[in-house]
Amino acid sequence: MFNVSINTQTPPVRFTLTYKDLLEKYGYLDLPIDLNLLSSDDYHLSVGGVAKMMLALINSKAFNKVRWVSLGPGYPPSIKMENTEVHFVDLDPRSLANYTRFKEGLYNESHGLGKYEIVGEEYIAYANYNWLSAQKLLEFYKDTDIYFINDFQQLLVGGIIGPSAPAVLWYHIPFIPENLNKKMREFLIKSFEGFDLVIFSTKRDLEGLVRVGAKVKVKQIYPFIDPSSYKTVGKEKIQYIEDKYGIKNDDKVILVVARMDPMKSQDLAIMAIKNLDAKLVLAGDGSFTSKTLGHDKGSIWVSKLRKIAKELGVEDKVIFTGYVPDEELFALYQRANVILLPSRIEGFGLAVCEGWLYSKPAVVSSGAGVSELIIEGGNGYVFKSGNVNELAEKLKLALKDEKVGTLGLETSKKCSVNNAINEIREAFEIASEEYKKV
């Protein structure tokens, strides 16, 4: 069993109050603040895929001792969740804005949403955030067996940590080197080489690393969910969400569960619904940075989507739910006839695996990593990325034969936390090999 220090940008909990507000509300609070002492209105668990994956590992007791470092503007310095300490890195508003511009530039270029020219001030803010994250992680070096670093926001952490303990990076977004400009590609390769091992979510991305000849150990592991955390709700809850969102009992429902982001390509889903006899439910709100860091990409995208729906005359067929609490999300999955992942390109797409838990057929873009698990006509259908006509045809097939979803339940086992634990431990062992020789 490993003692692990986890690093993610998105924290496992999102606070609705600042640290200052919490102190005014409760008076003196010992650090780390025990979440059990706070009201449930003060925070909620993060809905982001990476944070949920890490929580699933912790709850499955995959590790021995766990500490977690993440970004938390205005958050308390540290909290305690069950047996896990979470420490937050803060940035001043200007640094926060510049950091966001750099990491969004990298994100957009990786997803084909535009090219990014590196700006010195923005890179400095990104490097400073990584330095502060690494500095906090290094406080725990004496009893850390593995640093488990997650995603493109933390690329410099491996090089800063150095030889203090093995560092494993799980890179969750697409790595298709041909889509990146030369400077960005070289930046990524050098960053990967600062780690002892890099995990990629798909074979597509692993092959990308092989093509560029990066000198780093690599392993491919599919992202995962904890099946036990997804519940079956009663008819009353399903009736409640039908009433809440204006869904009739005989309506066919196509469900997209994704944050509001151009990368998620909800626009394609709206275009495809025009000639289908079904309701399109778009569940989700903005990302952590969109809501917390003042980068309101989510709201801008929603406005654009509403405009598209209006122009196409399908406003009555498209439902925007915003943030959905767990029980309502479970009800939406149960009520849905098809789960759709329209993203033109996507690192993976865990919402498909969530839908499979409820035996729902999936329709997935060829640009999504989870398409590697689609058995055409068996557990779902794949459409060519960006092709609205083919998307509509595949949705018709999925709506016609919902038995396709039953095989998906079996496929979902490949994306379960229990399946991933041994793979992750093996990755940690490989990353630790050189340290054991010292």
C-alpha positions in Angstrom: 0.0 0.0 0.0 1.4 3.4 -1.1 1.4 6.7 0.8 0.2 9.0 -2.0 0.2 12.8 -2.4 -2.3 13.7 -5.1 -2.2 16.9 -7.1 -5.1 18.2 -9.3 -6.3 21.6 -10.3 -9.9 21.0 -9.5 -10.4 20.4 -5.8 -12.5 17.5 -4.4 -14.9 20.0 -2.8 -16.1 23.4 -4.0 -16.8 26.0 -1.3 -19.7 28.4 -1.6 -18.1 30.6 1.0 -14.6 32.1 1.2 -12.3 31.3 4.1 -13.0 34.7 5.5 -16.8 34.1 5.3 -16.4 30.8 7.1 -14.5 32.4 9.9 -17.2 35.1 10.2 -19.8 32.4 10.3 -18.2 29.9 12.7 -15.5 31.9 14.5 -12.2 30.2 15.1 -11.7 27.0 13.1 -8.8 24.6 13.6 -6.7 23.7 10.5 -7.2 21.5 8.7 -10.9 22.3 9.0 -13.0 19.1 9.5 -15.8 19.2 6.9 -18.1 17.5 9.4 -18.1 20.7 11.4 -19.5 22.7 8.4 -23.0 23.0 7.0 -23.7 21.1 3.8 -24.6 24.5 2.3 -21.0 25.7 2.7 -19.6 23.3 0.1 -20.4 20.5 -2.3 -18.4 17.7 -3.8 -16.8 18.4 -7.2 -18.5 16.9 -10.3 -15.4 17.0 -12.5 -14.1 13.6 -13.8 -10.6 13.8 -12.4 -11.7 14.8 -8.9 -14.3 12.0 -8.9 -11.7 9.5 -10.0 -9.4 10.4 -7.2 -12.2 10.3 -4.7 -13.2 6.8 -6.0 -9.6 5.6 -5.4 -9.6 7.0 -1.9 -13.0 5.6 -1.0 -11.9 2.2 -2.4 -8.9 2.3 0.0 -6.5 1.8 -2.8 -3.9 3.8 -0.9 -2.6 3.9 2.6 -2.2 7.6 3.6 -3.4 10.3 1.2 -2.8 14.0 1.0 -4.3 16.1 -1.7 -3.1 19.5 -3.1 -5.3 21.5 -5.5 -6.2 25.1 -6.5 -8.5 26.9 -4.2 -8.8 30.7 -4.6 -10.1 32.1 -1.4 -10.5 28.7 0.1 -9.3 27.7 3.6 -5.6 26.7 3.7 -6.5 23.1 4.4 -9.4 20.8 5.2 -10.0 17.2 6.4 -12.3 14.9 4.4 -12.7 11.6 6.2 -9.1 10.5 6.5 -7.7 12.7 3.8 -6.1 16.1 4.2 -6.7 18.5 1.3 -4.4 21.6 1.0 -5.3 24.5 -1.3 -3.0 26.8 -3.4 -4.1 30.4 -3.7 -3.2 32.9 -6.4 -3.7 36.7 -6.6 -6.4 37.7 -9.2 -3.9 38.8 -11.9 -1.8 35.7 -11.6 -5.0 33.6 -11.7 -6.2 35.3 -14.9 -2.8 34.8 -16.6 -2.6 31.2 -15.4 -6.1 30.5 -16.8 -5.2 32.0 -20.2 -2.1 29.8 -20.6 -3.8 26.6 -19.6 -6.9 27.4 -21.7 -4.6 28.0 -24.6 -3.0 24.6 -24.2 -6.5 23.0 -23.7 -8.0 24.7 -26.8 -5.0 23.8 -29.0 -5.2 20.1 -27.8 -8.9 20.0 -28.7 -8.6 21.7 -32.1 -10.4 24.9 -30.9 -7.6 27.3 -32.0 -3.9 27.9 -31.9 -2.1 29.5 -29.0 1.0 31.6 -29.1 2.8 31.4 -25.7 2.8 34.7 -23.9 5.6 35.3 -21.3 3.4 36.7 -18.5 0.9 33.9 -18.9 3.5 31.2 -18.9 5.1 32.7 -15.8 1.8 32.6 -13.9 1.3 28.9 -15.0 4.9 28.1 -13.8 4.3 30.0 -10.5 1.1 28.0 -9.9 3.0 24.7 -10.6 5.8 25.9 -8.3 3.4 26.6 -5.4 1.7 23.2 -6.0 5.1 21.4 -5.9 6.2 23.4 -2.9 3.2 22.2 -0.9 3.6 18.6 -2.1 7.3 18.7 -1.1 6.2 19.4 2.5 5.0 15.8 2.6 8.1 14.2 1.1 9.1 12.3 4.2 6.1 10.0 4.1 5.2 10.1 0.4 5.8 7.0 -1.7 4.3 8.4 -4.9 3.4 11.8 -6.1 0.2 11.3 -8.3 -0.1 14.4 -10.5 -3.1 14.9 -12.7 -3.5 16.6 -16.0 -2.3 19.4 -18.2 -2.6 22.1 -15.5 0.3 20.6 -13.5 2.8 19.7 -16.2 5.8 21.3 -14.5 5.3 19.7 -11.1 7.3 16.6 -12.0 10.4 18.5 -12.9 10.2 20.7 -9.8 9.7 17.7 -7.4 12.8 16.1 -8.9 14.1 13.0 -7.1 12.3 13.5 -3.8 9.9 10.6 -4.6 8.6 8.9 -7.8 6.2 11.2 -9.7 3.4 9.8 -12.0 1.4 12.0 -14.3 -2.0 11.0 -15.6 -2.5 13.2 -18.7 -6.3 13.2 -19.3 -6.7 15.3 -22.4 -5.9 14.3 -26.0 -2.2 14.1 -27.0 -2.2 14.2 -30.8 1.2 15.8 -31.6 0.3 16.6 -35.2 -2.5 19.0 -33.9 0.0 21.0 -31.9 2.3 23.8 -32.9 6.1 23.1 -32.6 6.6 25.1 -29.4 3.6 23.6 -27.6 4.6 20.1 -28.7 8.1 20.5 -27.4 6.9 22.0 -24.2 4.6 18.9 -23.6 7.4 16.4 -24.4 9.9 18.1 -22.1 7.2 18.2 -19.4 6.4 14.5 -19.7 10.1 13.7 -19.4 10.1 15.3 -16.0 8.0 12.5 -14.6 9.0 8.9 -13.8 5.9 7.6 -15.7 3.1 9.0 -17.7 -0.4 7.5 -17.9 -2.5 8.1 -20.9 -6.3 7.4 -21.0 -6.4 5.9 -24.5 -4.4 4.0 -27.0 -4.7 6.9 -29.4 -2.7 9.2 -27.0 -0.1 6.5 -26.1 0.6 6.1 -29.8 1.0 9.8 -30.1 3.7 9.7 -27.5 5.5 6.9 -29.2 5.5 8.8 -32.5 7.4 11.7 -31.0 9.9 9.5 -29.3 9.6 10.9 -25.8 12.0 9.4 -23.3 9.7 8.5 -20.5 8.0 5.3 -19.2 4.3 5.2 -20.3 1.2 3.2 -19.5 -2.3 3.3 -20.8 -5.3 3.0 -18.4 -8.9 3.7 -19.1 -10.5 6.3 -16.8 -12.9 4.9 -14.3 -15.9 5.4 -12.1 -17.1 3.8 -8.9 -20.3 1.8 -9.9 -21.4 1.6 -6.2 -21.9 5.4 -6.1 -24.5 5.3 -8.8 -28.0 4.6 -7.4 -31.3 3.4 -8.8 -34.0 5.9 -7.9 -37.7 5.4 -7.5 -40.5 6.3 -9.9 -41.3 9.4 -7.8 -37.9 10.9 -8.5 -38.2 10.2 -12.3 -41.6 11.8 -12.3 -40.1 14.8 -10.4 -37.5 15.4 -13.1 -40.1 14.9 -15.9 -42.2 17.6 -14.3 -39.2 19.8 -13.6 -37.9 19.8 -17.1 -41.2 19.4 -19.0 -40.6 15.9 -20.3 -43.7 14.0 -21.2 -44.2 10.3 -20.3 -43.9 9.2 -24.0 -41.1 11.5 -25.0 -37.9 9.9 -26.2 -34.9 11.4 -24.4 -31.4 11.9 -25.6 -29.1 12.8 -22.7 -25.8 14.7 -22.9 -24.0 15.0 -19.6 -21.1 17.4 -20.0 -19.8 20.7 -18.8 -20.8 23.7 -20.9 -17.8 24.1 -23.1 -17.3 24.4 -26.9 -15.1 21.3 -26.8 -18.1 19.2 -25.7 -19.8 20.1 -29.0 -23.4 20.4 -27.7 -24.0 22.5 -30.9 -23.8 19.3 -33.0 -26.4 17.6 -30.8 -28.8 20.6 -31.2 -28.3 20.5 -35.0 -29.0 16.7 -35.1 -32.2 16.9 -33.0 -34.0 19.0 -35.6 -35.1 15.9 -37.6 -35.6 13.6 -34.7 -38.7 12.9 -32.7 -37.0 13.2 -29.3 -36.1 15.7 -26.6 -32.4 16.6 -26.1 -31.4 17.1 -22.4 -28.1 19.0 -21.9 -27.1 18.4 -18.3 -24.2 20.4 -16.8 -22.8 23.8 -16.1 -19.4 25.6 -16.4 -16.1 24.2 -15.4 -14.2 24.9 -12.1 -12.3 27.7 -13.8 -15.4 29.0 -15.5 -17.3 29.4 -12.2 -14.5 30.0 -9.7 -11.8 31.9 -11.6 -14.0 34.5 -13.3 -13.5 32.9 -16.7 -17.1 32.7 -17.8 -16.7 30.5 -20.8 -19.6 28.3 -19.7 -22.2 31.0 -19.8 -21.0 32.4 -23.1 -21.3 28.9 -24.6 -24.9 28.4 -23.2 -26.0 31.7 -24.8 -24.6 30.5 -28.1 -26.3 27.2 -27.9 -29.7 28.8 -27.0 -29.2 31.0 -30.1 -28.6 28.0 -32.3 -31.7 26.2 -30.9 -33.8 29.3 -31.6 -32.5 29.7 -35.1 -33.2 26.1 -35.9 -36.7 26.3 -34.4 -36.0 23.5 -31.9 -36.2 25.5 -28.6 -39.0 23.3 -27.4 -36.9 20.1 -28.0 -33.8 21.3 -26.1 -33.6 21.3 -22.3 -30.8 23.0 -20.4 -30.6 21.7 -16.8 -27.6 23.6 -15.5 -25.9 21.9 -12.5 -27.7 18.7 -11.5 -27.4 17.1 -8.0 -26.6 13.4 -7.9 -30.1 12.0 -7.3 -31.5 14.0 -10.3 -28.6 12.9 -12.5 -29.3 9.3 -11.6 -33.0 9.9 -12.5 -32.0 11.5 -15.8 -29.8 8.5 -16.7 -32.7 6.1 -15.9 -35.2 8.2 -17.9 -32.9 8.6 -20.9 -33.3 6.4 -24.0 -29.8 7.2 -25.4 -26.6 8.7 -23.9 -24.8 11.0 -26.4 -21.2 12.2 -26.4 -21.0 14.6 -29.4 -17.5 16.0 -28.7 -15.5 16.6 -31.8 -12.4 15.5 -29.8 -12.3 14.3 -26.2 -9.8 12.8 -23.9 -12.2 10.0 -22.9 -15.9 10.6 -21.9 -16.9 9.0 -18.6 -20.5 10.0 -19.0 -20.8 7.1 -21.5 -19.6 4.6 -18.9 -22.1 6.1 -16.4 -24.9 5.6 -18.9 -23.8 2.0 -19.5 -24.3 1.3 -15.8 -28.0 2.0 -16.5 -28.0 -0.2 -19.6 -28.4 2.7 -22.0 -27.1 2.6 -25.6 -24.4 5.2 -26.4 -23.8 7.3 -29.5 -20.2 8.6 -29.5 -18.0 10.7 -31.7 -15.0 9.1 -33.4 -12.9 11.8 -31.8 -13.8 10.7 -28.2 -11.4 8.4 -26.5 -14.2 6.2 -25.2 -15.0 5.3 -28.9 -12.2 2.7 -28.4 -14.7 0.7 -26.3 -17.7 1.0 -28.6 -18.8 -2.3 -30.2 -20.9 -1.0 -33.2 -24.5 -2.2 -32.7 -23.5 -4.0 -29.5 -23.1 -1.3 -26.8 -23.6 1.7 -29.0 -22.7 3.5 -32.2 -19.8 5.7 -33.4 -20.3 8.6 -35.8 -17.6 10.5 -37.7 -16.5 13.5 -35.6 -18.4 16.6 -36.6 -20.7 14.8 -39.1 -24.2 16.0 -38.1 -26.1 13.8 -40.6 -24.3 10.6 -39.5 -24.9 11.6 -35.9 -28.7 11.9 -36.6 -28.7 8.5 -38.3 -26.9 6.8 -35.4 -29.3 8.4 -32.9 -32.2 7.0 -34.9 -30.6 3.5 -34.7 -30.0 3.8 -31.0 -33.6 5.0 -30.3 -35.0 2.1 -32.4 -33.2 -0.7 -30.5 -32.5 0.1 -26.8 -31.3 -3.5 -26.3 -28.0 -2.2 -27.5 -27.5 -0.8 -24.0 -27.5 -4.1 -22.2 -24.0 -5.0 -23.5 -22.9 -1.6 -22.3 -23.3 -2.7 -18.7 -20.7 -5.4 -19.3 -18.4 -3.0 -21.0 -18.6 -0.6 -18.1 -16.6 -3.1 -16.0 -13.5 -2.0 -18.0 -14.0 1.5 -16.5 -14.6 0.5 -12.9 -12.4 1.6 -10.1 -11.9 -2.0 -9.0 -10.5 -2.8 -12.4 -8.2 0.3 -12.4 -6.7 -0.1 -8.9 -4.3 -2.9 -9.9 -3.3 -1.1 -13.1 -2.5 2.0 -11.1 -0.5 0.1 -8.5 1.4 -1.5 -11.3 2.2 1.9 -12.8 3.4 3.1 -9.3 5.6 0.0 -9.0 7.2 0.7 -12.5 7.8 4.4 -11.6 9.4 3.3 -8.3 11.8 0.8 -9.8 14.8 3.2 -10.1 14.3 4.5 -6.5 14.5 1.0 -5.0 17.9 0.6 -6.5 19.3 3.6 -4.6 
